[in-house]
Amino acid sequence: MRQRMAAGAGAVTLVAAVFLLNFYRLPVVALVPGPAEDVLTRIRIDGGAKVYDSRGRLYLTSVGIDDDVRFYEGLLDLANHDVQLRPRAELYPQGETPEQVDQQNVFDMRASKTVATVVALRQLGYRIEPSGVEVTEVLHGTPADGTFRPGDRVLRVDRNKVGSVGAVQTAIRRHRVGDRVGFQLRRGKGVKEVSVRVGADEEGKPRVGVLLTDLFEHLPVRITIDTENIGGPSAGLMFTLSIIDKLSPEDLTAGRRIAGTGEITVDGDVLPIGGIAEKLIGARRQGATVFLIPKDNCNEVRGHVPAGLRLVRVANVDDALAFLRQLG
């Protein structure tokens, strides 16, 4: 009788443990293929510029994120080749809330659209210079942490006016590590004077710990890109190519479904991004046959390229344009 009771108690404990595991939240996030969206249909151009149609498609790609992975869901995800489990800290660094990360993604997307517009218009022959500098991110644990905020506009460094990211960087690098450097910032409707200590980056060069972007407030063509709830900077390359395609008579798509990804810099370089394997899957599901991939992401996709999808390695927007014009 006692043995039966002990066995029954053990079974109850086991069932309870199995039940409770279903509510255990793992310290990971699940990356899943997100939708691929045709950027050409999401661009609106105002101001009298002539707009051209394309026979094909230029897709931005995205990654879906599940940040509430429970124990048994995680087991299923491990068995699914289309899902990638990553440590939660990679997407949500210690000290940052999901809301702060989402806000940063909004800033990154806004900056990406502006930079893509500038790069595209310069490719089309427009002469464009920056009109100011904005803080896009404050790095956690750096001297700027707690002093600067995303959205701050840098007006002066050491009482000297600055009008570009390059001018701010030059002013900071005149200092030695440990010096203090003064900034004048516009925050909202007010002006704020701050002073921070100069730190050092991985190479020992002076830095304060902010990521900056050039502002371009008076562009010759007004361009709007509707991205709904997609955030982050990784659609920059596809924004750039889509704007060029819309404003030039040549059809860069040559009637094909072309997807891609990559953060674009104001100099036209294409930077690597995260979630590349999931983006390949999302692109192929949408029917894309060509994928423009940042050169520094190439080593990550071995064994993850869907059948029927051709990868084209690009280091900058010129590489992408050369390939697309070759298609034409």
Steps between C-alpha positions, in 0.01 A plus 500: 500500500780739591678413173185584304466831682867583438465412131185712477672796669796467261271500198320811626835674553613404151177625342528825697862548388409437135208744532714772663773467235246624247503835679880527533626786285836425339770773485490493119313655210382315192577653160257397226471599134306825470306634201674630189346829384528658155655841569404633156133499603576682827682803362321831440687776317377860508633826363462461124769236439418254221430148625551181298336158532679165531401156376660318792520528878759621754434338837619605843523204736425477870528272802225413744598491867335290772635627833273281714636150432371239745672169570303275265484766231878514515522122442282533191706795378821297531351244262391766248773591249320827418529627859815620673529530878729778620592618853253764609786735596600531133178683418427651840832604658521511876358823632274561199128430502313362197335840471841671474612251236181559302554876522854456372370294208265785410791746498709259292224457243445874470873561456522216248232657281677837504844355422355283221332804347823698508706217348240444227474867407879534489511199267252685278723806484365725776749689716395465865678615816401432864318769697569372852584204725266285711569239768344168398628279783676536835722202580442344840785540748683771305570858619198625303262259673254701711600833343400469134167375368399366157357792307736761645634734233867594535542873438852568631804311625743702715294809409563450128208445263484156338293408198592138427589174673853534369539842665383362837737204478792724411428727798487204742823351366688821575468398867690240695335217690398637840445858380159661524326624188209744495190467283209727426189295425150580383256278688139555405446876501782576743879528483717310747871533585671176608853382567619140488829321551671359193530122504673260262370254242639150436796650312574757770365793298303777678124458516209603722258218414234639267399390153426794273329560169513792261176693463373592155200727544470674162510230234420590138247214470250412770489123548283305745544128571223314684644218710212457750636317807839392360795648692877507493754608237531185288273605210729788400644335189158407362364850574790649303456273199124549495529881500753487215271265308197728547686815391691365200370367165701177524317205656752363748286194568498379138163348586641283779413456868810622683540505877781620720613651826776711647543822693608787273748770601502853368806403292305216336664210684285198587539374858414152634179432689352236730250223422637443150398133478137582586497780242610260227208272582251788505628625164469161331149451638405826329630367169831687486766337280786741580621619842746788548704410810756714687849357444563464876191278538608245239678261738187472717271348235681183398246222507211745544439616142155393373488318167437732207643811668815652350718701742685807375776636725508880531736729690336826396215642296721513190539120513123456517437743213765336283333161545147632440605687186666182377162327536342770286 
